[in-house]
Amino acid sequence: MIFGRKAKATDIVEPIDEEVLEDQTDDDEDDIDVEDEVEEPDDEDEDDEEPLDEWQALDASQDWRYDGPFDIGEVDLDADNVERLDLGTVILTPFDGMKMQLQVNPANNQVQAVLIMHAQSALEVALFAAPAYSSMLAEVRTDMAKATEDAGGTMQLAAGPFGTEVRRVLPVTTPDGRAGQAATRTWFAEGPKWLLRGVLMGEAATREGEGGPAALLYEFFCNLVVRRGDDPRVPGQLIPMTVPPSLVANQMPSAAAD
């Protein structure tokens, strides 16, 4: 199965940048704040569950991952000749004109997220642990609403390509010191015990429509493959990625020059 366009990762990857675009990205913590592990519900209690609200009903209305993102157990990556970039827990398919930055936590040198840039748009991708038998999206949205209000921003929910989409406008300080606003659109894709978050920024966050600036980033997000692993994790815990050996080698000359 072919999930994306073939491209040479070494031709499109920029040097690793440990800065996290503080003026544009949202203010989420490394971990999504949710309750601890959710136990498997008993079958006899299924009829007693609380009614779904309209957004939970939208999320549950269909298989939103039919066209991706995929779990590693759902695909055969050896079945095609597409060249991919393996970040350990997330495997991505580069595309022509793509630029990439790895957002690294300097305290532990772990890759917290990957920022994909194209033209005047960007997509920040991060992976989190999720409950095995239930959805945590309602709690995540509630936490995002509180964080948005505390920051003096606005937030609304809308129907997106992966169920409920979160749209936020947050106050920021521009590089020249002026007050401004940054709009984002957040996608969530839930897989087996994982939650993949994609945050659209730039033109992709403000210009909608088929064939618009978000179209290529949507295709990229769909082509992502998650390799969560079997380690026990608390729902909401960030699952870090790793720097591919090829990229580490590319950084050696510049590091020595410094």
Solvent accessible surface area in square Angstrom, and as a share of the most:
residue,aa,sasa,rsa
1,M,129,0.57
2,I,124,0.63
3,F,10,0.04
4,G,12,0.12
5,R,109,0.40
6,K,132,0.56
7,A,12,0.09
8,K,128,0.54
9,A,10,0.08
10,T,81,0.47
11,D,104,0.54
12,I,25,0.13
13,V,27,0.15
14,E,59,0.26
15,P,91,0.57
16,I,48,0.25
17,D,48,0.25
18,E,89,0.40
19,E,114,0.51
20,V,53,0.30
21,L,57,0.28
22,E,143,0.64
23,D,57,0.30
24,Q,87,0.39
25,T,20,0.12
26,D,15,0.08
27,D,74,0.39
28,D,45,0.24
29,E,137,0.62
30,D,72,0.37
31,D,69,0.36
32,I,19,0.10
33,D,107,0.56
34,V,26,0.15
35,E,128,0.57
36,D,103,0.54
37,E,103,0.46
38,V,58,0.33
39,E,153,0.68
40,E,105,0.47
41,P,60,0.38
42,D,83,0.43
43,D,117,0.60
44,E,143,0.64
45,D,67,0.35
46,E,92,0.41
47,D,142,0.74
48,D,112,0.58
49,E,117,0.52
50,E,147,0.66
51,P,120,0.76
52,L,101,0.50
53,D,74,0.38
54,E,125,0.56
55,W,62,0.22
56,Q,57,0.25
57,A,45,0.35
58,L,42,0.21
59,D,26,0.13
60,A,73,0.56
61,S,72,0.47
62,Q,109,0.49
63,D,96,0.50
64,W,56,0.20
65,R,35,0.13
66,Y,173,0.66
67,D,92,0.48
68,G,1,0.01
69,P,0,0.00
70,F,26,0.11
71,D,20,0.10
72,I,60,0.30
73,G,69,0.66
74,E,87,0.39
75,V,25,0.15
76,D,83,0.43
77,L,39,0.19
78,D,134,0.70
79,A,62,0.48
80,D,25,0.13
81,N,134,0.69
82,V,20,0.11
83,E,70,0.31
84,R,40,0.15
85,L,9,0.04
86,D,63,0.33
87,L,0,0.00
88,G,23,0.22
89,T,21,0.12
90,V,0,0.00
91,I,5,0.03
92,L,0,0.00
93,T,4,0.02
94,P,1,0.00
95,F,7,0.03
96,D,100,0.52
97,G,52,0.50
98,M,2,0.01
99,K,106,0.45
100,M,1,0.00
101,Q,28,0.12
102,L,2,0.01
103,Q,3,0.02
104,V,5,0.03
105,N,32,0.16
106,P,105,0.66
107,A,96,0.74
108,N,80,0.41
109,N,110,0.56
110,Q,78,0.35
111,V,1,0.01
112,Q,29,0.13
113,A,6,0.04
114,V,0,0.00
115,L,0,0.00
116,I,0,0.00
117,M,39,0.18
118,H,62,0.28
119,A,88,0.69
120,Q,128,0.57
121,S,8,0.05
122,A,11,0.08
123,L,0,0.00
124,E,8,0.03
125,V,0,0.00
126,A,2,0.02
127,L,0,0.00
128,F,1,0.00
129,A,0,0.00
130,A,8,0.06
131,P,7,0.05
132,A,51,0.40
133,Y,122,0.46
134,S,53,0.34
135,S,63,0.41
136,M,3,0.01
137,L,11,0.06
138,A,33,0.26
139,E,67,0.30
140,V,3,0.02
141,R,16,0.06
142,T,91,0.53
143,D,49,0.26
144,M,9,0.04
145,A,43,0.33
146,K,131,0.56
147,A,32,0.25
148,T,3,0.02
149,E,134,0.60
150,D,101,0.52
151,A,41,0.32
152,G,61,0.59
153,G,17,0.16
154,T,92,0.54
155,M,52,0.23
156,Q,109,0.48
157,L,46,0.23
158,A,17,0.13
159,A,72,0.56
160,G,15,0.14
161,P,50,0.31
162,F,11,0.05
163,G,0,0.00
164,T,7,0.04
165,E,1,0.00
166,V,0,0.00
167,R,55,0.20
168,R,2,0.01
169,V,51,0.29
170,L,14,0.07
171,P,70,0.44
172,V,33,0.19
173,T,78,0.46
174,T,38,0.22
175,P,135,0.85
176,D,94,0.49
177,G,54,0.52
178,R,165,0.60
179,A,101,0.78
180,G,22,0.21
181,Q,145,0.65
182,A,17,0.13
183,A,31,0.24
184,T,5,0.03
185,R,20,0.07
186,T,0,0.00
187,W,5,0.02
188,F,6,0.02
189,A,3,0.03
190,E,56,0.25
191,G,17,0.16
192,P,68,0.43
193,K,86,0.36
194,W,0,0.00
195,L,0,0.00
196,L,0,0.00
197,R,16,0.06
198,G,0,0.00
199,V,1,0.00
200,L,0,0.00
201,M,3,0.01
202,G,34,0.33
203,E,62,0.28
204,A,0,0.00
205,A,11,0.09
206,T,89,0.52
207,R,133,0.48
208,E,102,0.46
209,G,55,0.53
210,E,187,0.84
211,G,65,0.63
212,G,21,0.20
213,P,34,0.21
214,A,12,0.10
215,A,44,0.34
216,L,42,0.21
217,L,1,0.01
218,Y,78,0.30
219,E,61,0.28
220,F,4,0.02
221,F,0,0.00
222,C,10,0.06
223,N,17,0.09
224,L,0,0.00
225,V,0,0.00
226,V,0,0.00
227,R,85,0.31
228,R,19,0.07
229,G,44,0.42
230,D,138,0.72
231,D,85,0.44
232,P,127,0.80
233,R,49,0.18
234,V,70,0.40
235,P,3,0.02
236,G,2,0.02
237,Q,64,0.29
238,L,20,0.10
239,I,0,0.00
240,P,27,0.17
241,M,4,0.02
242,T,81,0.47
243,V,39,0.22
244,P,8,0.05
245,P,114,0.72
246,S,54,0.35
247,L,1,0.01
248,V,72,0.41
249,A,60,0.46
250,N,73,0.37
251,Q,39,0.17
252,M,125,0.56
253,P,93,0.59
254,S,58,0.38
255,A,68,0.53
256,A,89,0.69
257,A,89,0.69
258,D,158,0.82
